[in-house]
């Protein structure tokens, strides 16, 4: 079988107004996340899939992120198979933070990557 390479992007290349889909678990999200990200844990992804289709309904690309890129790669692959324009953020939240992109908590104060 031939598999197409997984579409991916560096954290620096995610547009400021881009749709970031964070698939980490609740404790990781609460420690720190990208401002404006949509949080749907991988463990609840299938049940909450409708939220993703609503978010991308206007032709938006989903930039999928987890801690380092493994879980988000699986979700990205699933989204692409469903015909959704999705890319994996290489290196996940660790790369996001290292690139100097903001990491915040739910009240807007600085967060950290768990």
Beta strands, then each sheet from edge to edge (+ up, - down):
strand 1: 8-9
strand 2: 19-22
strand 3: 38-39
strand 4: 62-65
strand 5: 86-89
sheet 1: 1+ 5+ 4+ 2+ 3+
end
